[in-house]
Amino acid sequence: MQPMDMIINHKRENGLPLSSKGGLVVLCLGVLFILTLGCARNAYPQRAGAYPVDIFAEMHYSQSQRSQEPDRLYPPKNSVSVAGAEIRYAPDQYPALETPEDLVLDLNQGKTLFSVNCVMCHGPQGRGDGAVGNFLESNGYTRPPDLTGPMTVQRTDGEIFGIVTNGIFVMPKFSNLLSQEDRWQIIHHLRSLQGQ
């Protein structure tokens, strides 16, 4: 017996109307529901969980792993990189620090690092006239210092390294953003802006 014949017989036995309009409406609603799911899936093909109702738990929607993506290998907790751990200095140790002798100073690299990390506040010539510096001043903060002025010129390289490393006032610390070598390159470029 065919499924449709079973439905018709069931309706006859239970005294239900044999109207095909109701069945057609149910069939149309079912097709519309399936098409809606398909359209939602195609509208956001790369978004995780694109279906309005998550009927199937599909692995390719997992945030932990994408198709064709290599495994993520995170370093063990408290591990030390091959380059070694960065030495932490006490505030009174910074003034005595000097540029490492084995570091090859490159003025172009220092200029690039300065333009990416410092210009927005200190300006291209280090005079404290950057766009963010103007914004800070207009909102009640102190303007960033003129890095070519006497206050900065009189500081040792180590003192400047300490400020760049740990930050000061609204200036963020760059120890998590730049390597020690990069911070020394910026100081080298700063000294060239000061005419030294």
C-alpha positions in Angstrom: 0.0 0.0 0.0 1.3 3.4 -1.0 1.8 6.2 1.7 -0.9 8.4 0.1 -3.4 5.5 0.1 -2.7 4.9 3.8 -3.5 8.6 4.6 -6.7 8.4 2.5 -7.8 5.2 4.3 -7.0 6.7 7.7 -9.1 9.7 6.9 -12.0 7.5 5.7 -11.9 5.3 8.8 -11.7 8.3 11.2 -14.3 10.4 9.4 -11.9 13.1 8.4 -12.6 15.2 5.3 -10.7 14.0 2.2 -9.9 17.5 1.0 -6.7 17.7 -0.9 -6.4 21.4 -0.3 -5.3 20.9 3.3 -2.6 18.5 2.2 -1.5 20.8 -0.5 -1.2 23.7 2.0 0.9 21.5 4.4 3.1 20.4 1.5 3.6 24.0 0.4 4.5 25.1 3.9 7.0 22.3 4.2 8.6 23.1 0.9 8.7 26.8 1.9 10.3 25.9 5.2 13.0 23.9 3.5 13.7 26.6 1.0 13.9 29.2 3.8 16.6 27.1 5.5 18.5 26.9 2.2 18.2 30.6 1.6 19.5 31.5 5.1 22.4 29.1 4.6 23.4 30.7 1.3 23.0 34.2 2.6 25.7 33.7 5.2 27.8 30.8 3.9 30.9 31.6 6.0 29.2 32.6 9.2 29.2 30.0 11.9 25.8 28.7 12.8 24.1 30.2 9.6 21.0 28.2 10.0 18.2 29.9 11.9 17.6 26.7 13.8 20.6 24.5 14.4 19.1 21.1 13.5 22.4 19.3 12.9 25.6 19.8 15.0 28.0 20.2 12.1 31.7 20.0 12.8 32.6 22.6 10.1 30.8 25.3 12.1 33.1 24.7 15.1 35.1 27.8 16.0 38.0 25.7 17.1 39.0 24.3 13.7 38.3 25.4 10.1 38.4 23.2 7.1 42.0 22.9 5.8 43.4 24.8 8.7 46.5 23.5 10.4 46.4 22.5 14.0 47.1 25.3 16.5 50.1 24.7 18.6 50.2 26.9 21.6 53.4 27.1 23.7 53.2 25.4 27.1 52.2 27.7 30.0 55.2 29.5 31.5 57.5 28.4 28.7 60.4 30.6 27.5 61.0 31.4 23.9 64.2 30.4 22.1 65.4 34.0 22.2 65.1 33.9 26.0 62.9 35.7 28.4 63.0 39.5 28.6 64.9 40.8 31.6 62.7 42.9 33.9 64.5 45.9 35.4 63.7 47.9 38.5 62.9 51.6 37.8 66.3 52.7 39.2 68.2 50.4 36.8 66.9 52.0 33.6 69.1 55.1 33.6 72.3 53.0 33.5 71.1 50.9 30.5 72.8 51.4 27.2 72.1 50.2 23.7 73.2 46.6 23.4 76.6 46.4 21.6 75.6 43.4 19.5 72.5 45.2 18.1 72.9 46.5 14.6 71.1 49.8 14.6 69.2 50.6 11.4 67.9 54.2 11.0 65.3 53.1 8.4 63.9 50.4 10.6 63.8 52.8 13.6 62.0 55.4 11.4 59.4 52.8 10.3 58.8 51.6 13.8 58.5 55.2 15.0 56.0 56.1 12.3 53.8 53.0 13.1 53.9 53.3 16.9 54.7 56.9 17.9 53.8 59.4 15.2 50.1 59.4 16.0 50.8 61.1 19.4 54.3 62.6 19.0 54.1 63.7 15.4 56.4 62.8 12.5 59.3 65.0 13.9 58.6 64.0 17.5 57.4 67.4 18.5 54.2 66.3 20.3 52.0 67.5 17.5 50.4 64.3 16.4 46.6 63.9 15.7 46.0 61.9 18.9 48.1 64.4 20.8 45.7 67.2 19.6 42.7 65.0 20.6 44.2 64.4 24.1 44.8 68.1 24.6 41.3 69.0 23.5 39.9 66.6 26.0 41.8 67.9 29.0 44.9 65.8 28.9 48.4 67.1 28.7 49.9 67.2 25.2 52.5 64.5 24.5 56.0 65.9 25.1 58.3 67.3 22.5 60.8 64.4 22.1 63.3 66.8 20.6 63.1 69.2 23.5 65.6 69.6 26.4 63.6 67.4 28.8 63.9 64.3 26.6 67.4 65.2 25.2 68.8 65.2 28.7 67.4 61.7 29.5 69.7 58.7 29.0 68.9 56.1 26.4 68.1 53.7 29.3 65.5 56.2 30.8 63.8 56.5 27.4 63.9 52.7 27.0 62.2 52.4 30.4 59.5 54.9 29.4 58.8 53.1 26.1 58.9 49.7 27.8 56.6 50.5 30.8 54.6 53.5 29.5 53.9 56.7 31.4 50.7 58.6 32.1 48.4 57.9 29.1 51.2 56.5 27.0 50.8 52.7 26.8 53.6 50.3 27.6 55.2 48.8 24.5 56.8 45.8 26.2 54.0 43.6 24.9 53.9 45.1 21.4 57.6 45.6 20.5 60.7 43.5 21.0 63.6 44.9 23.0 65.5 45.4 19.7 62.6 47.3 18.1 62.4 49.6 21.2 66.2 50.3 20.9 65.7 51.0 17.1 63.0 53.6 18.0 65.4 55.3 20.5 68.1 55.4 17.8 65.7 57.1 15.4 64.6 59.5 18.2 68.2 60.5 18.8 68.6 61.2 15.1 65.5 63.5 15.3 67.2 65.3 18.2 70.3 65.8 16.0 72.5 63.5 17.9 
